[in-house]
Amino acid sequence: MENSNKKNIVMGVLAYVGPLVIISYLVAKDDRFVKFHVKQGLVLLIIEVAVWFLGMVFWPLWIFLNLVNLATFVLAIVGIINAISGKEKNLPLVGSYARHLNI
């Protein structure tokens, strides 16, 4: 595997690790493969931050919010597997929102 492909895969994986999405964007923002995964990772990060904020304000919803956190975790793992495989596959629910991001 070529060195730039390895870098792209690493940046694609980092896109799904919370705030590290920023590093992926800054390092390889001109790469189409990385940008695809950055958009999805960014949507997941926005969901995680929103859930954290809602949990602080509406703590009685913690059971529901924990399920949303679990779902974002599972989607992040699926995204990481897709990035490692070199695939640009939309994540369920998240992919449709990620397409609308202009970054």
Helices and strands as residue ranges (DSSP letters): H 3-14, G 18-20, H 21-28, H 32-57, G 59-61, H 62-85, H 94-98
